[in-house]
Amino acid sequence: MGRRPAFAQYLIDSVRAAPDEVVLELVVTYLHRMGLGEPGAAMATFGSAPVVDDAQIDEALAKRPSQARPRREATRPSDRRRTRTSRADRALQVAKVLDFVTAQDAGVSRGQVAEALDLPPAVAGQALKALTADSKIHRAGERRFTRYGRSQALAEAAVQAAQT
């Protein structure tokens, strides 16, 4: 048998050490709370016939709401992960971002790129970072004032406009 938690073992030891009348009273009170009879009637019939039959116990247990948590449907870890974007799809996204940024007459933010191309902001940010690292577009500003443009001058002008 497996190891029990300390409190469970304490309860077991307490019940074993308790007099029979105390254990009987605990059981009768529990059965009464489940709706299986009156405490006085159970005490009067102790030793002769059973207080309740199996059908009554089954019925009471069926009425009682389950205390167990509802089971969640098991899923494999691979089902929960987002699917990875292939290299070809990633290259296509980067090309779309490059076309969008170079077509603009002013600098644009990551949010504007994501919204215009219907991309998640993280994907748009990754594409912008890759294009900036390759010097295909220029970046100016920091944090919420970061803007991207086809030239450094366009990006800086967009930052100035965003800060005012």
FIZA-703152 format. One record per atom (N, C-alpha, C): residue number from 1; residue in one letter; x, y, z. Coordinates in steps of 0.05 Angstrom, whole numbers, plus 32768, in hexadecimal, padded with zeros to 4 digits. Example, Ala and Ser with C-alpha at 12.3 -4.5 7.8 and 13.67 -1.06 7.14 Angstrom:
FIZA-703152
+-------+-------+------+------+------+
: vexnu : lumza :    u :    v :    w :
+-------+-------+------+------+------+
:     1 :     A : 8108 : 7F8E : 809C :
:     1 :     A : 80F6 : 7FA6 : 809C :
:     1 :     A : 8108 : 7FBE : 809C :
:     2 :     S : 8101 : 7FD3 : 808E :
:     2 :     S : 8111 : 7FEB : 808F :
:     2 :     S : 8102 : 8001 : 809D :
+-------+-------+------+------+------+
end
This chain:
FIZA-703152
+-------+-------+------+------+------+
: vexnu : lumza :    u :    v :    w :
+-------+-------+------+------+------+
:     1 :     M : 8010 : 7FE9 : 8000 :
:     1 :     M : 8000 : 8000 : 8000 :
:     1 :     M : 8012 : 8019 : 8000 :
:     2 :     G : 8009 : 802E : 7FF2 :
:     2 :     G : 8018 : 8046 : 7FF0 :
:     2 :     G : 8019 : 8056 : 800A :
:     3 :     R : 802B : 8068 : 800A :
:     3 :     R : 802E : 807A : 8022 :
:     3 :     R : 8017 : 808E : 8022 :
:     4 :     R : 800C : 8092 : 803A :
:     4 :     R : 7FF6 : 80A5 : 803D :
:     4 :     R : 8000 : 80C0 : 8047 :
:     5 :     P : 7FF1 : 80D5 : 8041 :
:     5 :     P : 7FF8 : 80EF : 804D :
:     5 :     P : 7FF6 : 80EE : 806B :
:     6 :     A : 8004 : 80FF : 8079 :
:     6 :     A : 8005 : 80FE : 8096 :
:     6 :     A : 7FE9 : 8102 : 80A2 :
:     7 :     F : 7FD9 : 8114 : 8097 :
:     7 :     F : 7FBF : 8119 : 80A2 :
:     7 :     F : 7FAC : 8101 : 809F :
:     8 :     A : 7FAD : 80F4 : 8088 :
:     8 :     A : 7F9D : 80DC : 8083 :
:     8 :     A : 7FA5 : 80C6 : 8097 :
:     9 :     Q : 7FBE : 80C3 : 809B :
:     9 :     Q : 7FC8 : 80AF : 80AE :
:     9 :     Q : 7FBE : 80B6 : 80CA :
:    10 :     Y : 7FBF : 80CF : 80D1 :
:    10 :     Y : 7FB6 : 80D8 : 80EB :
:    10 :     Y : 7F98 : 80D1 : 80EF :
:    11 :     L : 7F88 : 80D6 : 80DA :
:    11 :     L : 7F6B : 80D0 : 80DC :
:    11 :     L : 7F67 : 80B2 : 80E0 :
:    12 :     I : 7F75 : 80A2 : 80D1 :
:    12 :     I : 7F73 : 8085 : 80D3 :
:    12 :     I : 7F7A : 807B : 80EF :
:    13 :     D : 7F90 : 8085 : 80F9 :
:    13 :     D : 7F98 : 807E : 8114 :
:    13 :     D : 7F84 : 8087 : 8129 :
:    14 :     S : 7F78 : 809F : 8125 :
:    14 :     S : 7F64 : 80A9 : 8138 :
:    14 :     S : 7F4B : 8097 : 8139 :
:    15 :     V : 7F42 : 808F : 8121 :
:    15 :     V : 7F2A : 807E : 811F :
:    15 :     V : 7F30 : 8063 : 812B :
:    16 :     R : 7F48 : 8058 : 8127 :
:    16 :     R : 7F4E : 803E : 8132 :
:    16 :     R : 7F50 : 803F : 8151 :
:    17 :     A : 7F59 : 8056 : 815B :
:    17 :     A : 7F5B : 8058 : 8178 :
:    17 :     A : 7F41 : 8060 : 8186 :
:    18 :     A : 7F2D : 806A : 8177 :
:    18 :     A : 7F14 : 8073 : 8182 :
:    18 :     A : 7F03 : 805B : 818B :
:    19 :     P : 7EF3 : 805F : 819F :
:    19 :     P : 7EE0 : 804A : 81A8 :
:    19 :     P : 7ECC : 8045 : 8192 :
:    20 :     D : 7EC0 : 802D : 8192 :
:    20 :     D : 7EAD : 8025 : 817D :
:    20 :     D : 7E95 : 8038 : 817C :
:    21 :     E : 7E8C : 8042 : 8192 :
:    21 :     E : 7E74 : 8053 : 8192 :
:    21 :     E : 7E7A : 806D : 8183 :
:    22 :     V : 7E92 : 8078 : 8185 :
:    22 :     V : 7E99 : 8090 : 8178 :
:    22 :     V : 7E9B : 808C : 8159 :
:    23 :     V : 7EA7 : 8076 : 8151 :
:    23 :     V : 7EA8 : 806F : 8134 :
:    23 :     V : 7E8C : 806B : 8129 :
:    24 :     L : 7E7B : 805D : 8138 :
:    24 :     L : 7E60 : 8058 : 8130 :
:    24 :     L : 7E51 : 8072 : 812C :
:    25 :     E : 7E54 : 8084 : 813F :
:    25 :     E : 7E47 : 809E : 813E :
:    25 :     E : 7E50 : 80AE : 8126 :
:    26 :     L : 7E6A : 80AD : 811F :
:    26 :     L : 7E74 : 80BA : 8107 :
:    26 :     L : 7E67 : 80AF : 80EE :
:    27 :     V : 7E65 : 8095 : 80EC :
:    27 :     V : 7E5A : 8088 : 80D4 :
:    27 :     V : 7E3C : 808F : 80D2 :
:    28 :     V : 7E2E : 808D : 80E8 :
:    28 :     V : 7E11 : 8093 : 80E8 :
:    28 :     V : 7E0C : 80B0 : 80E1 :
:    29 :     T : 7E1B : 80C2 : 80EC :
:    29 :     T : 7E18 : 80DE : 80E5 :
:    29 :     T : 7E1D : 80E3 : 80C7 :
:    30 :     Y : 7E32 : 80D6 : 80BC :
:    30 :     Y : 7E38 : 80D9 : 80A0 :
:    30 :     Y : 7E21 : 80CE : 808F :
:    31 :     L : 7E17 : 80B7 : 8096 :
:    31 :     L : 7E00 : 80AB : 8087 :
:    31 :     L : 7DE8 : 80BD : 8089 :
:    32 :     H : 7DE3 : 80C8 : 80A0 :
:    32 :     H : 7DCC : 80DA : 80A3 :
:    32 :     H : 7DCF : 80F3 : 8091 :
:    33 :     R : 7DE7 : 80FE : 8090 :
:    33 :     R : 7DEC : 8116 : 807F :
:    33 :     R : 7DE8 : 810F : 8061 :
:    34 :     M : 7DEC : 80F6 : 805A :
:    34 :     M : 7DE8 : 80EE : 803E :
:    34 :     M : 7DCA : 80E7 : 8039 :
:    35 :     G : 7DBA : 80E9 : 804E :
:    35 :     G : 7D9D : 80E4 : 804B :
:    35 :     G : 7D96 : 80C7 : 804D :
:    36 :     L : 7DA5 : 80B7 : 805C :
:    36 :     L : 7DA0 : 809A : 805D :
:    36 :     L : 7D94 : 8091 : 8078 :
:    37 :     G : 7D86 : 80A2 : 8085 :
:    37 :     G : 7D79 : 8099 : 809E :
:    37 :     G : 7D7D : 80AD : 80B4 :
:    38 :     E : 7D6F : 80A7 : 80CA :
:    38 :     E : 7D70 : 80B8 : 80E2 :
:    38 :     E : 7D85 : 80AD : 80F5 :
:    39 :     P : 7D94 : 80BE : 8102 :
:    39 :     P : 7DA9 : 80B5 : 8115 :
:    39 :     P : 7D9E : 80A4 : 812B :
:    40 :     G : 7D87 : 80AB : 8137 :
:    40 :     G : 7D7B : 809C : 814D :
:    40 :     G : 7D73 : 8080 : 8144 :
:    41 :     A : 7D67 : 807E : 812C :
:    41 :     A : 7D5E : 8064 : 8122 :
:    41 :     A : 7D76 : 8052 : 811D :
:    42 :     A : 7D8C : 805D : 8113 :
:    42 :     A : 7DA4 : 804D : 810E :
:    42 :     A : 7DB0 : 8042 : 8127 :
:    43 :     M : 7DB0 : 8053 : 813C :
:    43 :     M : 7DBB : 804A : 8155 :
:    43 :     M : 7DAA : 8034 : 8162 :
:    44 :     A : 7D90 : 8036 : 815E :
:    44 :     A : 7D7D : 8022 : 8169 :
:    44 :     A : 7D80 : 8007 : 815C :
:    45 :     T : 7D86 : 8007 : 8142 :
:    45 :     T : 7D88 : 7FEE : 8133 :
:    45 :     T : 7DA4 : 7FE3 : 8131 :
:    46 :     F : 7DB7 : 7FF0 : 813E :
:    46 :     F : 7DD2 : 7FE6 : 813D :
:    46 :     F : 7DD4 : 7FCA : 8149 :
:    47 :     G : 7DE0 : 7FB8 : 813B :
:    47 :     G : 7DE4 : 7F9D : 8145 :
:    47 :     G : 7DD0 : 7F8A : 813A :
:    48 :     S : 7DB9 : 7F93 : 8130 :
:    48 :     S : 7DA5 : 7F81 : 8124 :
:    48 :     S : 7DA7 : 7F82 : 8106 :
:    49 :     A : 7D95 : 7F90 : 80F9 :
:    49 :     A : 7D95 : 7F92 : 80DC :
:    49 :     A : 7DA5 : 7FAA : 80D3 :
:    50 :     P : 7DAE : 7FAA : 80B9 :
:    50 :     P : 7DBD : 7FC1 : 80B0 :
:    50 :     P : 7DAA : 7FDA : 80AF :
:    51 :     V : 7DB6 : 7FF1 : 80B4 :
:    51 :     V : 7DA7 : 800A : 80B4 :
:    51 :     V : 7D9C : 8010 : 8098 :
:    52 :     V : 7DAD : 800D : 8084 :
:    52 :     V : 7DA5 : 8012 : 8068 :
:    52 :     V : 7DAE : 7FFB : 8057 :
:    53 :     D : 7DA0 : 7FF8 : 8041 :
:    53 :     D : 7DA9 : 7FE3 : 802F :
:    53 :     D : 7DBA : 7FEE : 8018 :
:    54 :     D : 7DC5 : 7FDD : 8008 :
:    54 :     D : 7DD7 : 7FE6 : 7FF3 :
:    54 :     D : 7DCA : 7FF9 : 7FDF :
:    55 :     A : 7DB0 : 7FF4 : 7FD9 :
:    55 :     A : 7DA2 : 8005 : 7FC6 :
:    55 :     A : 7DA0 : 8022 : 7FCF :
:    56 :     Q : 7D9B : 8025 : 7FEA :
:    56 :     Q : 7D99 : 8040 : 7FF5 :
:    56 :     Q : 7DB4 : 804E : 7FF3 :
:    57 :     I : 7DCA : 8040 : 7FF9 :
:    57 :     I : 7DE4 : 804C : 7FF8 :
:    57 :     I : 7DEB : 8054 : 7FDB :
:    58 :     D : 7DE5 : 8042 : 7FC8 :
:    58 :     D : 7DEB : 8049 : 7FAC :
:    58 :     D : 7DDB : 8061 : 7FA3 :
:    59 :     E : 7DC2 : 8062 : 7FAB :
:    59 :     E : 7DB1 : 8079 : 7FA4 :
:    59 :     E : 7DBB : 8093 : 7FB0 :
:    60 :     A : 7DC3 : 8092 : 7FC9 :
:    60 :     A : 7DCE : 80AA : 7FD5 :
:    60 :     A : 7DE8 : 80B3 : 7FC8 :
:    61 :     L : 7DF9 : 80A0 : 7FC1 :
:    61 :     L : 7E12 : 80A7 : 7FB4 :
:    61 :     L : 7E0D : 80B2 : 7F98 :
:    62 :     A : 7DF8 : 80A9 : 7F8A :
:    62 :     A : 7DF2 : 80B3 : 7F70 :
:    62 :     A : 7DE8 : 80D0 : 7F72 :
:    63 :     K : 7DD9 : 80D7 : 7F87 :
:    63 :     K : 7DCF : 80F2 : 7F8B :
:    63 :     K : 7DE6 : 8105 : 7F92 :
:    64 :     R : 7DF9 : 80FC : 7F9F :
:    64 :     R : 7E0F : 810C : 7FA9 :
:    64 :     R : 7E20 : 8117 : 7F92 :
:    65 :     P : 7E25 : 8131 : 7F91 :
:    65 :     P : 7E35 : 813B : 7F7B :
:    65 :     P : 7E52 : 8130 : 7F7E :
:    66 :     S : 7E5E : 812C : 7F67 :
:    66 :     S : 7E79 : 8122 : 7F67 :
:    66 :     S : 7E8C : 8137 : 7F72 :
:    67 :     Q : 7E9E : 812E : 7F82 :
:    67 :     Q : 7EB2 : 8140 : 7F8D :
:    67 :     Q : 7ECC : 8140 : 7F7C :
:    68 :     A : 7ECD : 812E : 7F6A :
:    68 :     A : 7EE5 : 812D : 7F59 :
:    68 :     A : 7EE3 : 8143 : 7F44 :
:    69 :     R : 7EFB : 814D : 7F3C :
:    69 :     R : 7EFC : 8161 : 7F27 :
:    69 :     R : 7EF4 : 8153 : 7F0C :
:    70 :     P : 7EE7 : 8162 : 7EFB :
:    70 :     P : 7EE1 : 8156 : 7EE1 :
:    70 :     P : 7EFA : 8150 : 7ED1 :
:    71 :     R : 7EFA : 813A : 7EC4 :
:    71 :     R : 7F12 : 8132 : 7EB5 :
:    71 :     R : 7F14 : 8142 : 7E9B :
:    72 :     R : 7F2D : 814B : 7E96 :
:    72 :     R : 7F32 : 8159 : 7E7D :
:    72 :     R : 7F3A : 8144 : 7E69 :
:    73 :     E : 7F33 : 814A : 7E50 :
:    73 :     E : 7F3B : 8138 : 7E3B :
:    73 :     E : 7F59 : 8138 : 7E38 :
:    74 :     A : 7F65 : 8121 : 7E37 :
:    74 :     A : 7F82 : 811F : 7E35 :
:    74 :     A : 7F8B : 8127 : 7E1A :
:    75 :     T : 7FA0 : 8137 : 7E1A :
:    75 :     T : 7FAB : 8140 : 7E00 :
:    75 :     T : 7FC9 : 813B : 7E01 :
:    76 :     R : 7FD4 : 8134 : 7DEB :
:    76 :     R : 7FF1 : 8131 : 7DE9 :
:    76 :     R : 7FFD : 814D : 7DE9 :
:    77 :     P : 8016 : 8150 : 7DF3 :
:    77 :     P : 8023 : 816A : 7DF2 :
:    77 :     P : 8024 : 8175 : 7DD6 :
:    78 :     S : 8027 : 8164 : 7DC2 :
:    78 :     S : 802A : 816E : 7DA7 :
:    78 :     S : 800F : 817B : 7D9D :
:    79 :     D : 7FF8 : 8172 : 7DA9 :
:    79 :     D : 7FDF : 817D : 7DA1 :
:    79 :     D : 7FDB : 8199 : 7DAC :
:    80 :     R : 7FE8 : 819F : 7DC2 :
:    80 :     R : 7FE5 : 81B9 : 7DCF :
:    80 :     R : 7FF7 : 81CE : 7DC4 :
:    81 :     R : 800D : 81C6 : 7DB9 :
:    81 :     R : 8020 : 81DA : 7DAE :
:    81 :     R : 8015 : 81E6 : 7D94 :
:    82 :     R : 801D : 81FF : 7D90 :
:    82 :     R : 8016 : 820C : 7D77 :
:    82 :     R : 8027 : 81FF : 7D61 :
:    83 :     T : 801C : 81FE : 7D4A :
:    83 :     T : 802C : 81F3 : 7D34 :
:    83 :     T : 8042 : 8205 : 7D2C :
:    84 :     R : 8058 : 81FA : 7D25 :
:    84 :     R : 806F : 820B : 7D1D :
:    84 :     R : 806B : 8214 : 7D00 :
:    85 :     T : 8075 : 822C : 7CFB :
:    85 :     T : 8074 : 8237 : 7CE1 :
:    85 :     T : 808C : 822C : 7CD1 :
:    86 :     S : 8087 : 8223 : 7CB9 :
:    86 :     S : 809C : 8219 : 7CA8 :
:    86 :     S : 80AF : 8230 : 7CA0 :
:    87 :     R : 80C6 : 8229 : 7C96 :
:    87 :     R : 80D9 : 823D : 7C8D :
:    87 :     R : 80CE : 824D : 7C75 :
:    88 :     A : 80C0 : 823F : 7C64 :
:    88 :     A : 80B5 : 824C : 7C4D :
:    88 :     A : 80A0 : 8260 : 7C55 :
:    89 :     D : 808F : 8259 : 7C68 :
:    89 :     D : 807A : 826B : 7C72 :
:    89 :     D : 8087 : 8283 : 7C80 :
:    90 :     R : 809C : 827E : 7C90 :
:    90 :     R : 80AA : 8293 : 7C9E :
:    90 :     R : 80B6 : 82A6 : 7C8A :
:    91 :     A : 80C3 : 829C : 7C75 :
:    91 :     A : 80CF : 82AD : 7C60 :
:    91 :     A : 80B9 : 82BD : 7C52 :
:    92 :     L : 80A2 : 82B2 : 7C4D :
:    92 :     L : 808C : 82C0 : 7C40 :
:    92 :     L : 8083 : 82D7 : 7C52 :
:    93 :     Q : 8081 : 82D2 : 7C6C :
:    93 :     Q : 8078 : 82E6 : 7C7F :
:    93 :     Q : 808C : 82FD : 7C80 :
:    94 :     V : 80A6 : 82F6 : 7C80 :
:    94 :     V : 80BB : 830B : 7C80 :
:    94 :     V : 80B9 : 831B : 7C66 :
:    95 :     A : 80B5 : 830E : 7C50 :
:    95 :     A : 80B3 : 831D : 7C36 :
:    95 :     A : 809A : 832F : 7C36 :
:    96 :     K : 8084 : 8327 : 7C42 :
:    96 :     K : 806C : 8338 : 7C43 :
:    96 :     K : 8072 : 8350 : 7C55 :
:    97 :     V : 807F : 834C : 7C6B :
:    97 :     V : 8086 : 8362 : 7C7D :
:    97 :     V : 8098 : 8376 : 7C6F :
:    98 :     L : 80AC : 836C : 7C61 :
:    98 :     L : 80BF : 837D : 7C52 :
:    98 :     L : 80B0 : 838D : 7C3D :
:    99 :     D : 809E : 8381 : 7C2E :
:    99 :     D : 808E : 838F : 7C1A :
:    99 :     D : 807D : 83A5 : 7C26 :
:   100 :     F : 8071 : 839E : 7C3D :
:   100 :     F : 805F : 83B1 : 7C4A :
:   100 :     F : 806F : 83C9 : 7C55 :
:   101 :     V : 8085 : 83C4 : 7C62 :
:   101 :     V : 8094 : 83DA : 7C6E :
:   101 :     V : 80A0 : 83EC : 7C58 :
:   102 :     T : 80AA : 83E1 : 7C43 :
:   102 :     T : 80B7 : 83F1 : 7C2E :
:   102 :     T : 80A2 : 8400 : 7C1D :
:   103 :     A : 8089 : 83F7 : 7C1D :
:   103 :     A : 8074 : 8404 : 7C0E :
:   103 :     A : 8069 : 841C : 7C1D :
:   104 :     Q : 806E : 841F : 7C37 :
:   104 :     Q : 8063 : 8435 : 7C47 :
:   104 :     Q : 8073 : 844E : 7C43 :
:   105 :     D : 8065 : 8465 : 7C44 :
:   105 :     D : 8073 : 847F : 7C41 :
:   105 :     D : 807D : 8489 : 7C5C :
:   106 :     A : 8075 : 847C : 7C72 :
:   106 :     A : 807E : 8483 : 7C8C :
:   106 :     A : 8086 : 846A : 7C9B :
:   107 :     G : 8093 : 846D : 7CB1 :
:   107 :     G : 809B : 8456 : 7CC1 :
:   107 :     G : 8082 : 8449 : 7CCE :
:   108 :     V : 8084 : 8430 : 7CD4 :
:   108 :     V : 806D : 8421 : 7CDF :
:   108 :     V : 8076 : 8412 : 7CF9 :
:   109 :     S : 8063 : 840D : 7D0A :
:   109 :     S : 8068 : 83FE : 7D22 :
:   109 :     S : 8064 : 83E0 : 7D1E :
:   110 :     R : 806D : 83D1 : 7D31 :
:   110 :     R : 8068 : 83B4 : 7D2F :
:   110 :     R : 804A : 83AD : 7D2F :
:   111 :     G : 803B : 83BB : 7D3F :
:   111 :     G : 801E : 83B7 : 7D40 :
:   111 :     G : 8010 : 83BD : 7D26 :
:   112 :     Q : 8019 : 83D2 : 7D18 :
:   112 :     Q : 800E : 83D9 : 7CFE :
:   112 :     Q : 8014 : 83C3 : 7CEA :
:   113 :     V : 802C : 83B9 : 7CEA :
:   113 :     V : 8034 : 83A3 : 7CD8 :
:   113 :     V : 8023 : 838B : 7CDD :
:   114 :     A : 8020 : 8383 : 7CF7 :
:   114 :     A : 8011 : 836C : 7CFE :
:   114 :     A : 7FF4 : 836E : 7CF6 :
:   115 :     E : 7FE8 : 8385 : 7CFB :
:   115 :     E : 7FCC : 838A : 7CF4 :
:   115 :     E : 7FC8 : 8389 : 7CD6 :
:   116 :     A : 7FD9 : 8397 : 7CC7 :
:   116 :     A : 7FD6 : 8399 : 7CAA :
:   116 :     A : 7FD9 : 837E : 7C9C :
:   117 :     L : 7FEC : 836E : 7CA6 :
:   117 :     L : 7FF1 : 8354 : 7C99 :
:   117 :     L : 7FE3 : 833D : 7CA7 :
:   118 :     D : 7FD3 : 8342 : 7CBB :
:   118 :     D : 7FC5 : 832E : 7CCA :
:   118 :     D : 7FD8 : 8319 : 7CD5 :
:   119 :     L : 7FED : 8322 : 7CE2 :
:   119 :     L : 8000 : 8311 : 7CEF :
:   119 :     L : 7FFF : 8315 : 7D0D :
:   120 :     P : 8006 : 8300 : 7D1D :
:   120 :     P : 8009 : 8305 : 7D39 :
:   120 :     P : 8020 : 8319 : 7D3E :
:   121 :     P : 801E : 832A : 7D52 :
:   121 :     P : 8033 : 833E : 7D57 :
:   121 :     P : 804E : 8332 : 7D5B :
:   122 :     A : 8050 : 831B : 7D67 :
:   122 :     A : 806A : 830E : 7D6C :
:   122 :     A : 8077 : 8306 : 7D51 :
:   123 :     V : 8067 : 82FC : 7D3F :
:   123 :     V : 8072 : 82F4 : 7D24 :
:   123 :     V : 807B : 830D : 7D15 :
:   124 :     A : 806A : 8322 : 7D16 :
:   124 :     A : 8072 : 833B : 7D09 :
:   124 :     A : 808C : 8346 : 7D15 :
:   125 :     G : 808F : 8344 : 7D2F :
:   125 :     G : 80A7 : 834E : 7D3C :
:   125 :     G : 80C0 : 833E : 7D34 :
:   126 :     Q : 80BC : 8323 : 7D31 :
:   126 :     Q : 80D3 : 8313 : 7D29 :
:   126 :     Q : 80DB : 8319 : 7D0C :
:   127 :     A : 80C8 : 831E : 7CFB :
:   127 :     A : 80CE : 8325 : 7CDF :
:   127 :     A : 80DC : 8340 : 7CDE :
:   128 :     L : 80D2 : 8353 : 7CED :
:   128 :     L : 80DF : 836E : 7CEE :
:   128 :     L : 80FB : 836C : 7CF9 :
:   129 :     K : 80FF : 835C : 7D0D :
:   129 :     K : 811A : 8359 : 7D18 :
:   129 :     K : 812D : 834D : 7D04 :
:   130 :     A : 8124 : 8339 : 7CF5 :
:   130 :     A : 8135 : 832C : 7CE1 :
:   130 :     A : 813B : 833F : 7CCB :
:   131 :     L : 8128 : 834F : 7CC2 :
:   131 :     L : 812D : 8362 : 7CAD :
:   131 :     L : 813F : 8379 : 7CB5 :
:   132 :     T : 813D : 8381 : 7CCF :
:   132 :     T : 814F : 8396 : 7CD9 :
:   132 :     T : 816B : 838B : 7CDB :
:   133 :     A : 816E : 8372 : 7CE4 :
:   133 :     A : 8188 : 8366 : 7CE6 :
:   133 :     A : 8196 : 8363 : 7CCB :
:   134 :     D : 8186 : 835F : 7CB6 :
:   134 :     D : 8191 : 835D : 7C9B :
:   134 :     D : 8194 : 8378 : 7C8D :
:   135 :     S : 818D : 838D : 7C9B :
:   135 :     S : 818F : 83A9 : 7C91 :
:   135 :     S : 817D : 83AD : 7C79 :
:   136 :     K : 8167 : 839F : 7C78 :
:   136 :     K : 8154 : 83A3 : 7C62 :
:   136 :     K : 8140 : 83B9 : 7C69 :
:   137 :     I : 813B : 83BD : 7C83 :
:   137 :     I : 812B : 83D4 : 7C8D :
:   137 :     I : 813A : 83E1 : 7CA4 :
:   138 :     H : 8131 : 83F8 : 7CAD :
:   138 :     H : 813E : 8406 : 7CC2 :
:   138 :     H : 812B : 840A : 7CDA :
:   139 :     R : 8137 : 840B : 7CF1 :
:   139 :     R : 8128 : 840D : 7D0A :
:   139 :     R : 8131 : 8426 : 7D19 :
:   140 :     A : 811D : 8434 : 7D25 :
:   140 :     A : 8122 : 844B : 7D35 :
:   140 :     A : 8110 : 844B : 7D4D :
:   141 :     G : 8118 : 8457 : 7D63 :
:   141 :     G : 8107 : 8458 : 7D7B :
:   141 :     G : 810A : 8440 : 7D8D :
:   142 :     E : 80FE : 8442 : 7DA4 :
:   142 :     E : 80FF : 842C : 7DB7 :
:   142 :     E : 80E3 : 8426 : 7DC2 :
:   143 :     R : 80DF : 840D : 7DC9 :
:   143 :     R : 80C6 : 8404 : 7DD6 :
:   143 :     R : 80AE : 840C : 7DC6 :
:   144 :     R : 809B : 841A : 7DD2 :
:   144 :     R : 8082 : 841F : 7DC4 :
:   144 :     R : 8086 : 8434 : 7DAD :
:   145 :     F : 809C : 8441 : 7DAC :
:   145 :     F : 80A1 : 8454 : 7D97 :
:   145 :     F : 80B3 : 8448 : 7D81 :
:   146 :     T : 80B7 : 842F : 7D81 :
:   146 :     T : 80C7 : 8422 : 7D6C :
:   146 :     T : 80B8 : 8423 : 7D51 :
:   147 :     R : 80C6 : 842C : 7D3D :
:   147 :     R : 80BA : 842D : 7D22 :
:   147 :     R : 80CE : 8422 : 7D0E :
:   148 :     Y : 80C3 : 8417 : 7CF9 :
:   148 :     Y : 80D4 : 840A : 7CE4 :
:   148 :     Y : 80CD : 8418 : 7CC9 :
:   149 :     G : 80E2 : 841C : 7CB9 :
:   149 :     G : 80DE : 8428 : 7C9F :
:   149 :     G : 80F3 : 841F : 7C8B :
:   150 :     R : 80EE : 8427 : 7C72 :
:   150 :     R : 8102 : 841F : 7C5D :
:   150 :     R : 811B : 842F : 7C5E :
:   151 :     S : 811A : 8445 : 7C6D :
:   151 :     S : 8133 : 8455 : 7C72 :
:   151 :     S : 8133 : 845D : 7C8F :
:   152 :     Q : 814B : 8465 : 7C98 :
:   152 :     Q : 814E : 846D : 7CB4 :
:   152 :     Q : 813E : 8487 : 7CB9 :
:   153 :     A : 813E : 8499 : 7CA5 :
:   153 :     A : 8130 : 84B2 : 7CA7 :
:   153 :     A : 8112 : 84AE : 7CAB :
:   154 :     L : 8106 : 849C : 7C9B :
:   154 :     L : 80E9 : 8497 : 7C9E :
:   154 :     L : 80E3 : 848B : 7CB9 :
:   155 :     A : 80F3 : 8479 : 7CC3 :
:   155 :     A : 80EE : 846D : 7CDD :
:   155 :     A : 80F0 : 8482 : 7CF3 :
:   156 :     E : 8104 : 8494 : 7CF2 :
:   156 :     E : 8108 : 84A8 : 7D07 :
:   156 :     E : 80F1 : 84BD : 7D06 :
:   157 :     A : 80E8 : 84C4 : 7CED :
:   157 :     A : 80D2 : 84D6 : 7CEB :
:   157 :     A : 80B8 : 84CA : 7CF7 :
:   158 :     A : 80B5 : 84B1 : 7CF4 :
:   158 :     A : 809D : 84A3 : 7D00 :
:   158 :     A : 809F : 84A3 : 7D1E :
:   159 :     V : 80B7 : 84A0 : 7D29 :
:   159 :     V : 80BA : 84A1 : 7D46 :
:   159 :     V : 80B3 : 84BC : 7D51 :
:   160 :     Q : 80BD : 84D1 : 7D43 :
:   160 :     Q : 80B7 : 84ED : 7D4C :
:   160 :     Q : 8098 : 84F2 : 7D4B :
:   161 :     A : 808B : 84E8 : 7D36 :
:   161 :     A : 806E : 84EB : 7D34 :
:   161 :     A : 8060 : 84DC : 7D4A :
:   162 :     A : 8069 : 84C4 : 7D51 :
:   162 :     A : 805C : 84B4 : 7D66 :
:   162 :     A : 8060 : 84C0 : 7D81 :
:   163 :     Q : 8076 : 84CE : 7D86 :
:   163 :     Q : 807B : 84D9 : 7DA0 :
:   163 :     Q : 806C : 84F3 : 7DA6 :
:   164 :     T : 8061 : 84FF : 7D91 :
:   164 :     T : 8052 : 8518 : 7D95 :
:   164 :     T : 8035 : 8513 : 7D97 :
+-------+-------+------+------+------+
end
